[in-house]
Amino acid sequence: MTQWTLRGATTSYVVEVPSHGQWAALVAWGPHAVANGPSLLAPVGTEHFIPRSDVEPLEYGVKGVRYTSAPELVVTGADGSDELRPVFVDAAQGDDSLELTFVDDVRGVRLVLHYRVPAGLDVVERWVSVHNDGGEGLTLRQHASAGFVVPTSDGTVVRYLWGEWNSEFQQGSVELRRGRFSIDSRQGITGHSYSPFLAVGEQNGPAWGVQLAWSGSWEMSAEVDTTGQTRIQAGRLASSLGLAVGAGESWVSPVAVGGFSSEGLDGLARVFHAYQRSFSRGLAQKVLYNSWFATEFDVRASHQLELAKRAVRAGVETFVVDDGWFVGRSDDTGGLGDWEVDPVAFPDGLGNFIADLKEIGLGFGLWVEPESVSPSSDLAAKHPEWILQTPGREPVLIRNQLLLDLSRDDVAEWIWETLDRLLSSYEISYLKWDANRPRLDAGDQRRDLDGRVVENLYKILDRLCAEHPQVVVEGCAGGGARVDLGMAARVDTLWPSDNTAPLDRLSIQRGFLTGYSPHLMSSWVTDAEGTHDGRERSLDFRFHVAMAGGLGIGADLSRWSDEQLATAARCIQQYKEIRDVVAHGKVYQLAEGTQYVAEGRSIVFLWNTGDGNVRGTLPTRPRGIPLVQLDPDKFYRVGTEVYPGSYLLQVGVPWDDSTDSQCLVITPSN
């Protein structure tokens, strides 16, 4: 028996291969102390009706080794069999990595289990590579990235994020004593319905979670078997024809990321936040204004400049022109694909408009949707073969648009050249990349459509960041339909939802923060009424919701009064003083708010989400909202008041409901 330990900041992940070499099994996953003890996962007793492999805590189950439980990998060959029996042959361990190689000599398959624990973090990255060293082609029927065994004893509560357009990132849970719970996306995009995220644990005590770095179709499941073992599978969604791996070829899965925290689900969120910050480019969080809600498709340079001048009064730093700036785009039925500046919208040219913005102190941003095409566009007429469709069938029209076949390298190159031309021709500091429809047309499934599309998308984004490093890139997909670790590693901010109403948005953002870092959370102040909760809240409340992430404004500022602009200026000035803490601080969810903790200060947002209509009409007493992560032996300044740390930890900051929200800065008092 051979054993390896991967050590994170506070966590150990211990794997062993038994002497028979037929599989790798998990020994421990948790605090460093657990690595020193015996396995808590190894089954006891004697199996009678099923193989031992089906009750062992396997790291990766292959059909042919694992039978009665769902395997991670199923491979068929030319003879029609779907079994492999790979045997361990080699291990390679680095400072933060591990590779375990198994070989099936009969089929000529080499399977490598890859592990990496990034330095200073409490996550383990896992993926597999399948190498066809034989002389015949193979087909992968199931191909998960990993199977994570979660050290629970007898059933568990599985946490997940669900939603729909305008209601993304709703928190859900299911008690799983036995059986299987699964979520997925079959849309060719991460999707609104579910996020590729599953977690197990409570608010207090140990918690584990798994996410998938993939922006196409995916599937995840949690299963509790008859022994009480919990197992989370994550990977790409299997296609109807499987994935072909020819002789001499290899296939590599997306990365699945497992996280652990001894500080409950809140701590697990901080683990994933730290991981996502580790691949952030660290570009400054600028306060932006986006003109969409003010103008929609009626883009006129003179009107845009009027909005920009009012935005400057509020303290905005970047002005973003949204949809409608290019030729043929008077509504959503045309223009996509023809990315030329509309001379009617910008009679003096876009360059002069950008110069006007620069003169009043604003950077410039632009909206694009490069993966889509309008049927009436010049591009569609010139390159009908570029439109994704199934041969002999009309492509599916969604939101009056079709998709380009991004699996084609010529399409990918055209998208890159289009974006590069825009960014090289104009002084653009912010790019909002949208994707407003799912991928429904199957096309020719003999090729790996999903894999090739996502691979080309990632290549374009990687090249964009490398060759235009000062351009902030926002990922958007009809709201939050493409939020995942794959995008989080390649963009600077993500759009969680098109729903910007304050109470609705607060729920969406709280769900978002369970799996994704606040530096990725783009949030706007608008005039939108709630889709689900339309109760009116103050402008301060709306700003405080948006200030909990990357602050922007999307309201029609031409309709705002001087008083509203003054409130905006006050809030934006405060945000500029605290945004580094919001972006990089540790996040703690409070009973009625959120606390961001950094070295030397904390930022606390409090929101009254109840019905405040009767406040002040009946006798009441001030409430206290207890804080966290303060030294009980020190004193802290909160506004003009000074409190003992012990008081703020136990009683909390006072809140008399005279306002419906607060943004408090907590600093040590000398």
C-alpha positions as CSV (number, residue, x, y, z in Angstrom):
1,M,0.0,0.0,0.0
2,T,1.3,3.4,-1.0
3,Q,0.1,6.7,0.4
4,W,0.5,10.4,-0.6
5,T,-0.5,13.6,1.3
6,L,-1.3,16.9,-0.4
7,R,-1.2,19.8,2.1
8,G,-3.1,23.0,1.8
9,A,-3.1,26.0,4.2
10,T,-5.0,24.1,6.9
11,T,-6.2,21.1,5.1
12,S,-4.7,17.7,4.1
13,Y,-5.9,15.5,1.3
14,V,-4.6,11.9,1.6
15,V,-4.8,9.3,-1.1
16,E,-3.6,5.7,-1.2
17,V,-3.3,2.9,-3.7
18,P,-3.7,-0.6,-2.1
19,S,-1.1,-3.2,-2.8
20,H,-3.3,-4.8,-5.5
21,G,-3.1,-1.5,-7.5
22,Q,-6.6,-1.7,-8.8
23,W,-7.7,1.7,-7.7
24,A,-6.9,4.8,-5.7
25,A,-8.9,5.5,-2.5
26,L,-9.4,8.5,-0.2
27,V,-7.9,8.2,3.3
28,A,-8.6,11.6,4.7
29,W,-9.9,15.1,3.6
30,G,-10.0,17.7,6.3
31,P,-7.8,19.4,8.9
32,H,-4.1,18.5,9.0
33,A,-4.7,16.4,12.1
34,V,-6.9,13.9,10.2
35,A,-4.0,13.0,8.0
36,N,-2.1,11.4,11.0
37,G,-4.9,9.0,12.0
38,P,-6.4,5.9,10.5
39,S,-8.8,6.1,7.6
40,L,-12.4,7.0,8.7
41,L,-13.6,6.1,5.2
42,A,-12.5,2.5,4.8
43,P,-15.4,0.1,4.9
44,V,-15.7,-2.6,7.6
45,G,-17.3,-5.9,7.4
46,T,-17.4,-8.5,4.6
47,E,-19.1,-7.9,1.2
48,H,-21.2,-10.7,-0.1
49,F,-23.2,-9.7,-3.2
50,I,-21.1,-6.8,-4.7
51,P,-17.4,-6.3,-5.3
52,R,-15.3,-4.6,-2.7
53,S,-14.6,-1.7,-5.1
54,D,-18.3,-0.7,-4.9
55,V,-18.0,0.1,-1.2
56,E,-14.5,1.5,-1.1
57,P,-14.0,5.3,-1.1
58,L,-12.6,5.3,-4.7
59,E,-11.1,8.4,-6.1
60,Y,-12.1,7.5,-9.6
61,G,-14.4,4.7,-10.5
62,V,-13.9,2.9,-13.8
63,K,-16.5,0.6,-15.3
64,G,-14.8,-2.8,-15.1
65,V,-13.6,-2.1,-11.6
66,R,-16.7,-0.4,-10.2
67,Y,-19.9,-2.1,-11.2
68,T,-23.0,-1.5,-9.0
69,S,-22.2,2.2,-8.2
70,A,-22.2,4.9,-10.9
71,P,-18.6,5.0,-12.3
72,E,-16.8,8.2,-13.4
73,L,-15.5,6.6,-16.6
74,V,-17.0,4.2,-19.1
75,V,-15.0,3.4,-22.3
76,T,-16.2,1.3,-25.2
77,G,-14.0,-0.3,-27.8
78,A,-14.4,-1.7,-31.3
79,D,-15.4,-5.1,-29.9
80,G,-18.4,-3.6,-28.1
81,S,-17.1,-4.1,-24.5
82,D,-17.3,-1.3,-22.0
83,E,-14.9,-2.4,-19.3
84,L,-11.4,-1.4,-18.3
85,R,-9.3,-2.8,-15.5
86,P,-6.4,-0.4,-15.3
87,V,-3.6,-1.2,-12.7
88,F,-1.4,1.3,-11.0
89,V,2.0,1.6,-12.6
90,D,3.5,4.9,-11.4
91,A,3.2,8.1,-9.3
92,A,4.8,11.5,-9.7
93,Q,4.6,13.9,-6.8
94,G,5.7,17.6,-6.8
95,D,5.6,20.3,-4.2
96,D,1.8,20.8,-4.7
97,S,0.9,18.2,-7.2
98,L,0.4,14.4,-7.7
99,E,-0.1,12.2,-10.7
100,L,-1.2,8.6,-10.4
101,T,-1.0,6.5,-13.6
102,F,-3.0,3.4,-14.2
103,V,-2.7,1.2,-17.4
104,D,-5.0,-1.3,-19.0
105,D,-2.8,-3.5,-21.1
106,V,-5.7,-5.3,-22.8
107,R,-7.3,-2.1,-24.1
108,G,-4.1,-0.1,-24.3
109,V,-5.5,2.7,-22.1
110,R,-3.4,4.8,-19.8
111,L,-5.5,6.7,-17.2
112,V,-3.8,9.5,-15.2
113,L,-5.4,11.0,-12.1
114,H,-4.1,14.5,-11.7
115,Y,-4.1,16.5,-8.4
116,R,-3.0,20.0,-7.5
117,V,-3.3,21.9,-4.2
118,P,-2.4,25.5,-4.9
119,A,0.0,26.9,-2.3
120,G,-1.6,28.6,0.7
121,L,-5.2,27.5,-0.2
122,D,-7.5,24.8,1.0
123,V,-8.7,23.4,-2.3
124,V,-7.7,20.4,-4.3
125,E,-7.9,20.6,-8.1
126,R,-8.6,17.3,-9.7
127,W,-8.8,16.1,-13.4
128,V,-8.1,13.1,-15.5
129,S,-6.4,12.4,-18.8
130,V,-7.2,9.4,-20.9
131,H,-4.5,8.2,-23.3
132,N,-5.3,5.7,-26.1
133,D,-2.0,3.9,-26.5
134,G,-3.6,1.0,-28.3
135,G,-4.2,0.4,-32.0
136,E,-8.0,0.9,-32.1
137,G,-10.3,3.9,-31.6
138,L,-12.1,4.2,-28.3
139,T,-15.3,6.0,-27.2
140,L,-15.8,7.7,-23.8
141,R,-19.4,7.2,-22.8
142,Q,-19.1,8.6,-19.3
143,H,-16.2,10.9,-18.4
144,A,-16.4,12.8,-15.1
145,S,-13.5,14.8,-14.0
146,A,-13.5,13.4,-10.5
147,G,-15.5,11.6,-7.8
148,F,-15.1,13.3,-4.4
149,V,-15.8,11.2,-1.3
150,V,-17.1,13.5,1.4
151,P,-16.3,12.2,5.0
152,T,-19.9,12.0,6.2
153,S,-21.0,9.1,8.3
154,D,-24.7,8.4,7.4
155,G,-26.4,10.7,5.0
156,T,-26.2,14.4,4.5
157,V,-27.8,17.7,3.5
158,V,-26.7,18.7,0.0
159,R,-26.6,22.4,-0.8
160,Y,-27.0,23.7,-4.3
161,L,-27.7,26.9,-6.3
162,W,-30.7,27.0,-8.6
163,G,-32.7,29.6,-10.5
164,E,-33.9,30.9,-13.8
165,W,-33.5,34.1,-15.8
166,N,-34.0,37.0,-13.4
167,S,-33.8,34.7,-10.4
168,E,-30.3,33.2,-10.5
169,F,-28.3,31.8,-7.5
170,Q,-31.2,30.9,-5.2
171,Q,-30.1,28.7,-2.4
172,G,-31.6,25.2,-2.1
173,S,-31.0,22.0,-0.1
174,V,-32.1,18.4,-0.1
175,E,-31.7,15.9,2.7
176,L,-30.1,12.8,1.2
177,R,-30.2,9.8,3.6
178,R,-29.8,7.4,0.6
179,G,-29.9,7.8,-3.1
180,R,-28.8,10.2,-5.8
181,F,-29.4,13.9,-6.4
182,S,-28.2,15.4,-9.7
183,I,-28.1,18.8,-11.4
184,D,-26.9,19.7,-14.9
185,S,-27.0,22.0,-17.9
186,R,-27.8,20.7,-21.4
187,Q,-27.8,24.1,-23.0
188,G,-24.2,24.3,-24.2
189,I,-23.6,27.0,-21.6
190,T,-23.4,26.9,-17.8
191,G,-27.1,27.9,-17.6
192,H,-29.5,29.8,-15.4
193,S,-31.1,26.7,-13.9
194,Y,-28.3,25.4,-11.8
195,S,-24.7,26.5,-10.9
196,P,-22.0,23.8,-11.1
197,F,-21.6,23.8,-7.3
198,L,-22.6,21.3,-4.6
199,A,-21.8,21.6,-0.9
200,V,-22.2,19.4,2.2
201,G,-22.2,20.8,5.7
202,E,-23.8,23.2,8.1
203,Q,-23.2,26.8,9.2
204,N,-21.1,25.4,12.1
205,G,-18.7,22.6,11.8
206,P,-16.9,21.0,8.8
207,A,-18.1,21.7,5.3
208,W,-17.0,20.4,1.9
209,G,-17.9,21.7,-1.6
210,V,-17.2,20.9,-5.2
211,Q,-17.2,23.2,-8.3
212,L,-16.5,22.5,-11.9
213,A,-14.4,24.8,-14.2
214,W,-16.4,24.3,-17.4
215,S,-18.6,26.7,-19.4
216,G,-20.4,24.3,-21.6
217,S,-22.8,21.5,-20.8
218,W,-22.1,19.8,-17.4
219,E,-23.5,17.5,-14.8
220,M,-22.9,17.0,-11.0
221,S,-24.4,14.5,-8.6
222,A,-24.3,13.7,-4.9
223,E,-25.0,10.1,-3.9
224,V,-25.3,8.4,-0.6
225,D,-24.8,4.7,-0.9
226,T,-26.2,1.9,1.3
227,T,-23.1,2.2,3.6
228,G,-23.8,5.9,4.2
229,Q,-20.8,7.1,2.1
230,T,-21.4,10.4,0.3
231,R,-19.8,10.9,-3.1
232,I,-19.9,13.9,-5.4
233,Q,-19.3,13.5,-9.1
234,A,-18.5,16.4,-11.4
235,G,-17.7,16.6,-15.1
236,R,-18.8,17.4,-18.6
237,L,-22.2,16.2,-19.7
238,A,-21.9,13.0,-21.8
239,S,-22.9,13.4,-25.4
240,S,-25.3,11.1,-27.2
241,L,-22.5,9.6,-29.4
242,G,-19.8,9.7,-26.8
243,L,-16.3,11.2,-27.2
244,A,-14.1,9.6,-29.7
245,V,-10.4,9.1,-28.8
246,G,-8.5,7.7,-31.7
247,A,-5.4,5.5,-31.6
248,G,-2.5,7.6,-30.2
249,E,-4.8,10.4,-29.1
250,S,-5.6,11.7,-25.6
251,W,-8.5,13.4,-23.9
252,V,-8.2,15.7,-20.8
253,S,-11.2,16.5,-18.6
254,P,-12.1,19.9,-17.2
255,V,-10.8,20.6,-13.7
256,A,-13.1,19.9,-10.7
257,V,-12.3,21.8,-7.5
258,G,-13.0,20.5,-4.0
259,G,-12.8,22.8,-1.0
260,F,-12.9,22.2,2.7
261,S,-13.5,24.5,5.7
262,S,-13.8,23.7,9.4
263,E,-15.8,27.0,9.7
264,G,-19.0,25.8,8.1
265,L,-20.6,26.8,4.9
266,D,-19.6,30.5,5.4
267,G,-16.0,29.3,5.7
268,L,-16.4,27.2,2.6
269,A,-17.4,30.2,0.7
270,R,-14.3,32.0,1.9
271,V,-12.2,29.1,0.7
272,F,-13.6,29.4,-2.8
273,H,-13.2,33.2,-2.7
274,A,-9.5,32.8,-1.9
275,Y,-9.1,30.3,-4.7
276,Q,-10.8,32.6,-7.3
277,R,-8.8,35.6,-6.1
278,S,-5.6,33.6,-6.7
279,F,-6.1,33.8,-10.5
280,S,-7.5,37.3,-10.6
281,R,-5.5,39.8,-12.6
282,G,-6.1,42.4,-9.9
283,L,-7.2,45.2,-12.2
284,A,-8.7,48.2,-10.3
285,Q,-12.4,48.1,-9.6
286,K,-13.7,51.2,-11.4
287,V,-17.1,52.6,-10.7
288,L,-19.0,52.3,-14.0
289,Y,-22.1,53.7,-15.7
290,N,-23.9,51.5,-18.3
291,S,-26.4,53.3,-20.5
292,W,-28.6,50.3,-21.4
293,F,-31.6,51.0,-19.0
294,A,-31.5,54.7,-19.9
295,T,-31.5,54.3,-23.7
296,E,-31.9,50.6,-24.8
297,F,-31.3,50.6,-28.6
298,D,-31.7,54.4,-29.0
299,V,-28.0,55.1,-28.9
300,R,-27.1,58.7,-29.8
301,A,-23.8,60.3,-29.1
302,S,-25.2,63.5,-27.9
303,H,-27.6,61.8,-25.4
304,Q,-24.9,59.4,-24.3
305,L,-22.6,62.4,-23.5
306,E,-25.4,64.1,-21.5
307,L,-25.7,60.9,-19.4
308,A,-21.9,60.8,-19.0
309,K,-21.8,64.4,-17.7
310,R,-24.3,63.5,-15.0
311,A,-22.4,60.3,-14.2
312,V,-19.3,62.3,-13.6
313,R,-21.1,64.4,-11.1
314,A,-21.9,61.2,-9.2
315,G,-18.2,60.1,-9.2
316,V,-18.4,57.5,-12.0
317,E,-15.1,56.5,-13.5
318,T,-16.0,54.4,-16.6
319,F,-18.8,55.0,-19.1
320,V,-20.1,51.8,-20.9
321,V,-22.1,52.0,-24.1
322,D,-24.3,48.9,-24.3
323,D,-26.2,47.3,-27.1
324,G,-27.2,49.4,-30.1
325,W,-23.9,51.1,-31.1
326,F,-23.3,49.2,-34.3
327,V,-24.9,49.2,-37.7
328,G,-28.3,47.5,-38.2
329,R,-29.0,47.5,-34.5
330,S,-32.2,49.6,-34.1
331,D,-33.8,46.6,-32.3
332,D,-32.9,43.0,-31.4
333,T,-33.7,41.6,-34.8
334,G,-30.6,42.8,-36.6
335,G,-27.0,43.8,-36.5
336,L,-25.3,41.0,-34.6
337,G,-22.2,40.0,-36.5
338,D,-21.7,43.4,-38.2
339,W,-19.5,45.0,-35.7
340,E,-19.0,48.4,-37.3
341,V,-19.8,51.6,-35.5
342,D,-23.1,53.1,-36.6
343,P,-22.4,56.5,-38.2
344,V,-26.0,57.6,-37.4
345,A,-25.4,56.9,-33.6
346,F,-21.9,58.5,-33.7
347,P,-21.8,61.0,-36.5
348,D,-18.4,62.3,-35.5
349,G,-17.1,58.8,-35.0
350,L,-16.6,56.7,-31.9
351,G,-13.1,57.9,-31.5
352,N,-14.2,61.5,-31.0
353,F,-16.9,60.4,-28.6
354,I,-14.3,58.6,-26.5
355,A,-12.2,61.7,-26.6
356,D,-15.1,63.7,-25.2
357,L,-15.5,61.2,-22.4
358,K,-11.8,61.4,-21.6
359,E,-11.9,65.1,-21.5
360,I,-14.5,65.0,-18.7
361,G,-12.5,62.3,-16.9
362,L,-14.2,59.1,-18.0
363,G,-12.8,55.8,-19.4
364,F,-14.8,54.1,-22.1
365,G,-16.4,50.6,-22.2
366,L,-18.2,48.7,-24.9
367,W,-20.8,45.9,-25.1
368,V,-20.3,43.0,-27.5
369,E,-22.0,39.7,-28.2
370,P,-19.4,38.1,-30.6
371,E,-20.7,34.5,-30.5
372,S,-24.2,35.4,-31.9
373,V,-25.4,36.5,-35.3
374,S,-28.6,38.0,-36.6
375,P,-30.2,36.2,-39.6
376,S,-30.5,39.5,-41.5
377,S,-26.8,40.5,-40.9
378,D,-24.2,40.9,-43.6
379,L,-22.1,38.3,-41.9
380,A,-24.9,35.7,-42.1
381,A,-25.3,36.4,-45.8
382,K,-21.5,36.2,-46.4
383,H,-20.8,33.1,-44.3
384,P,-24.0,31.0,-44.0
385,E,-21.7,28.0,-43.3
386,W,-20.6,29.7,-40.1
387,I,-24.1,29.4,-38.5
388,L,-24.4,26.5,-36.1
389,Q,-27.2,24.2,-37.4
390,T,-28.0,20.5,-38.0
391,P,-27.6,19.6,-41.6
392,G,-31.0,19.6,-43.4
393,R,-32.8,21.5,-40.6
394,E,-33.5,25.1,-39.9
395,P,-31.4,26.4,-36.9
396,V,-33.3,27.2,-33.7
397,L,-34.0,30.9,-33.4
398,I,-33.8,32.2,-29.8
399,R,-34.3,35.9,-29.0
400,N,-34.2,36.7,-32.7
401,Q,-30.6,35.5,-33.0
402,L,-28.6,32.4,-34.1
403,L,-25.2,31.2,-32.9
404,L,-21.9,31.1,-34.8
405,D,-20.3,27.6,-34.8
406,L,-17.5,28.4,-32.5
407,S,-16.2,24.8,-32.9
408,R,-14.8,26.0,-36.2
409,D,-11.3,27.5,-36.0
410,D,-12.1,30.1,-38.7
411,V,-15.0,31.4,-36.7
412,A,-12.8,31.6,-33.6
413,E,-10.2,33.5,-35.5
414,W,-12.8,35.9,-36.9
415,I,-14.2,36.6,-33.4
416,W,-10.6,37.3,-32.2
417,E,-9.8,39.6,-35.1
418,T,-13.1,41.5,-34.6
419,L,-12.4,42.1,-30.9
420,D,-8.7,42.8,-31.5
421,R,-9.6,45.4,-34.2
422,L,-12.1,47.2,-31.9
423,L,-9.7,47.2,-28.9
424,S,-6.7,48.3,-31.1
425,S,-8.7,51.0,-33.0
426,Y,-10.3,52.7,-30.0
427,E,-9.2,53.5,-26.4
428,I,-11.4,50.9,-24.7
429,S,-10.8,50.1,-21.1
430,Y,-13.8,47.9,-20.4
431,L,-15.4,45.1,-22.5
432,K,-18.8,43.7,-21.6
433,W,-19.0,40.2,-23.3
434,D,-22.6,39.0,-23.5
435,A,-24.1,35.7,-24.6
436,N,-27.9,35.9,-24.8
437,R,-29.0,32.4,-25.8
438,P,-28.3,28.7,-25.2
439,R,-26.7,26.4,-27.7
440,L,-29.5,24.1,-28.8
441,D,-28.6,23.0,-32.4
442,A,-26.7,19.8,-32.1
443,G,-24.9,19.9,-35.5
444,D,-22.8,17.0,-36.3
445,Q,-22.2,15.1,-33.1
446,R,-19.4,13.0,-34.4
447,R,-17.2,15.8,-33.4
448,D,-16.8,17.0,-29.8
449,L,-19.0,20.1,-30.4
450,D,-19.2,21.1,-26.7
451,G,-15.5,20.6,-26.1
452,R,-14.3,22.5,-29.2
453,V,-16.7,25.4,-28.6
454,V,-15.5,25.9,-25.0
455,E,-11.9,25.4,-25.9
456,N,-12.1,28.1,-28.5
457,L,-13.9,30.4,-26.2
458,Y,-11.2,30.0,-23.6
459,K,-8.5,30.6,-26.1
460,I,-10.0,33.9,-27.2
461,L,-10.5,35.1,-23.7
462,D,-6.9,34.1,-22.7
463,R,-5.5,35.8,-25.8
464,L,-7.7,38.9,-25.1
465,C,-6.2,39.2,-21.5
466,A,-2.7,38.6,-22.7
467,E,-2.7,41.1,-25.6
468,H,-4.9,43.7,-24.1
469,P,-4.0,43.4,-20.4
470,Q,-5.4,46.7,-19.3
471,V,-8.9,46.0,-20.6
472,V,-11.3,44.9,-17.9
473,V,-13.4,42.0,-19.2
474,E,-16.9,41.4,-17.9
475,G,-18.6,38.0,-18.5
476,C,-22.3,38.2,-19.0
477,A,-24.8,35.7,-20.4
478,G,-28.4,36.9,-20.4
479,G,-27.8,37.6,-16.7
480,G,-25.9,34.9,-14.8
481,A,-26.0,32.0,-17.3
482,R,-22.3,31.6,-17.6
483,V,-20.9,31.9,-14.1
484,D,-18.4,29.1,-13.3
485,L,-14.8,28.6,-12.4
486,G,-13.8,28.4,-16.0
487,M,-15.0,31.9,-16.7
488,A,-13.9,33.2,-13.3
489,A,-10.3,32.4,-14.3
490,R,-10.6,34.3,-17.5
491,V,-12.7,37.4,-16.9
492,D,-12.4,40.2,-14.3
493,T,-16.0,40.4,-13.3
494,L,-19.2,38.5,-13.8
495,W,-22.8,39.7,-14.2
496,P,-25.0,37.6,-11.8
497,S,-28.4,38.6,-13.1
498,D,-30.4,41.0,-15.2
499,N,-32.6,41.5,-12.1
500,T,-31.3,44.7,-10.5
501,A,-34.2,45.4,-8.1
502,P,-32.8,45.8,-4.6
503,L,-34.6,43.2,-2.6
504,D,-34.5,40.6,-5.4
505,R,-30.8,41.4,-6.1
506,L,-29.9,41.0,-2.4
507,S,-31.1,37.4,-2.5
508,I,-29.3,36.8,-5.7
509,Q,-26.1,38.2,-4.4
510,R,-26.2,36.3,-1.2
511,G,-26.5,33.1,-3.2
512,F,-23.7,34.2,-5.5
513,L,-21.3,34.8,-2.6
514,T,-21.8,31.2,-1.4
515,G,-19.7,30.0,-4.3
516,Y,-18.1,33.1,-5.9
517,S,-15.9,35.9,-4.8
518,P,-17.2,39.5,-4.4
519,H,-14.5,40.8,-6.7
520,L,-16.3,39.0,-9.5
521,M,-19.8,40.3,-8.6
522,S,-20.8,43.1,-10.8
523,S,-23.8,45.0,-9.3
524,W,-25.7,48.1,-10.5
525,V,-28.0,50.7,-9.0
526,T,-31.0,51.1,-11.2
527,D,-34.6,52.2,-11.0
528,A,-35.9,48.7,-11.5
529,E,-38.9,47.5,-9.5
530,G,-38.7,44.0,-8.0
531,T,-39.7,41.0,-10.1
532,H,-40.4,39.0,-6.9
533,D,-40.3,41.6,-4.2
534,G,-41.2,45.1,-5.4
535,R,-41.3,46.9,-2.0
536,E,-39.7,50.3,-2.3
537,R,-36.3,50.9,-0.7
538,S,-34.3,54.0,-0.4
539,L,-31.6,55.1,-2.8
540,D,-29.0,54.4,0.0
541,F,-30.3,50.9,0.3
542,R,-29.9,50.4,-3.4
543,F,-26.4,51.7,-3.4
544,H,-25.5,49.6,-0.3
545,V,-26.6,46.5,-2.1
546,A,-24.5,47.3,-5.2
547,M,-21.5,48.4,-3.1
548,A,-21.3,44.8,-1.8
549,G,-19.6,43.9,-5.1
550,G,-18.3,45.8,-8.1
551,L,-20.3,49.0,-8.1
552,G,-22.0,50.3,-11.2
553,I,-25.0,52.5,-12.1
554,G,-27.5,51.6,-14.7
555,A,-30.3,54.0,-14.0
556,D,-31.5,56.8,-16.3
557,L,-29.6,59.6,-14.7
558,S,-31.4,62.2,-16.9
559,R,-34.4,61.6,-14.6
560,W,-32.5,61.8,-11.4
561,S,-32.8,65.0,-9.3
562,D,-29.9,66.9,-7.9
563,E,-30.7,65.4,-4.5
564,Q,-30.4,61.9,-5.9
565,L,-27.1,62.7,-7.7
566,A,-25.8,64.1,-4.4
567,T,-26.7,60.8,-2.6
568,A,-25.0,58.9,-5.4
569,A,-21.9,61.0,-5.1
570,R,-21.8,60.5,-1.3
571,C,-22.2,56.7,-1.7
572,I,-19.7,56.4,-4.5
573,Q,-17.1,58.4,-2.5
574,Q,-17.5,56.0,0.4
575,Y,-17.3,53.0,-2.0
576,K,-14.0,54.3,-3.4
577,E,-12.6,54.4,0.2
578,I,-13.7,50.8,1.0
579,R,-13.7,48.9,-2.4
580,D,-10.4,47.3,-1.7
581,V,-11.8,45.6,1.4
582,V,-15.0,44.6,-0.5
583,A,-12.9,43.1,-3.3
584,H,-10.3,41.4,-1.2
585,G,-11.6,41.0,2.3
586,K,-12.9,37.9,3.9
587,V,-16.7,37.7,3.7
588,Y,-18.9,36.8,6.7
589,Q,-22.6,36.6,6.5
590,L,-24.4,38.3,9.4
591,A,-28.0,37.9,10.6
592,E,-29.1,41.0,8.6
593,G,-26.1,41.9,6.6
594,T,-22.6,41.1,5.4
595,Q,-19.2,41.9,7.0
596,Y,-16.0,42.2,4.9
597,V,-12.9,41.8,7.0
598,A,-9.4,43.0,6.0
599,E,-6.2,43.8,7.9
600,G,-7.0,46.9,10.1
601,R,-10.7,47.4,9.2
602,S,-14.0,45.9,8.5
603,I,-16.9,47.0,6.3
604,V,-20.4,46.1,7.4
605,F,-23.5,46.4,5.3
606,L,-26.8,46.1,7.0
607,W,-30.1,45.8,5.2
608,N,-33.7,45.9,6.5
609,T,-35.4,43.4,4.3
610,G,-38.7,43.4,6.3
611,D,-41.8,45.6,5.9
612,G,-40.7,48.9,7.4
613,N,-44.0,50.7,7.0
614,V,-44.9,50.7,10.7
615,R,-41.4,51.5,12.0
616,G,-41.5,54.5,14.2
617,T,-45.2,54.3,14.9
618,L,-45.0,51.9,17.8
619,P,-42.7,51.7,20.8
620,T,-39.6,49.7,20.1
621,R,-35.9,49.3,21.2
622,P,-32.8,49.6,19.1
623,R,-31.5,46.3,17.9
624,G,-27.9,45.1,18.0
625,I,-26.3,43.3,15.1
626,P,-23.3,41.2,16.5
627,L,-20.1,41.4,14.4
628,V,-17.3,38.9,14.0
629,Q,-13.5,38.8,13.7
630,L,-12.8,41.6,16.2
631,D,-10.4,41.5,19.2
632,P,-12.6,41.5,22.3
633,D,-9.8,43.3,24.2
634,K,-9.6,46.3,21.8
635,F,-11.8,49.3,21.2
636,Y,-13.2,50.1,17.7
637,R,-14.5,53.2,16.1
638,V,-17.9,53.0,14.3
639,G,-18.6,56.3,12.8
640,T,-18.3,58.9,15.6
641,E,-18.7,56.3,18.3
642,V,-16.2,54.0,20.0
643,Y,-17.1,50.6,21.4
644,P,-15.3,47.8,23.1
645,G,-14.6,44.8,20.8
646,S,-16.4,42.5,23.3
647,Y,-19.5,44.7,23.1
648,L,-19.6,44.6,19.2
649,L,-19.0,40.8,19.3
650,Q,-21.8,40.1,21.8
651,V,-24.3,42.9,21.6
652,G,-23.4,44.3,18.2
653,V,-23.7,47.6,16.5
654,P,-26.9,49.4,17.4
655,W,-29.6,49.8,14.7
656,D,-32.7,51.8,15.5
657,D,-34.4,51.3,12.0
658,S,-34.3,55.0,11.3
659,T,-32.7,54.0,8.0
660,D,-33.4,50.9,5.9
661,S,-29.7,50.2,5.4
662,Q,-26.2,51.1,6.6
663,C,-22.7,50.9,5.5
664,L,-20.3,51.0,8.5
665,V,-16.6,51.2,8.6
666,I,-15.1,49.5,11.7
667,T,-11.5,50.5,12.6
668,P,-9.4,50.1,15.7
669,S,-9.5,53.1,18.0
670,N,-6.1,54.3,19.2
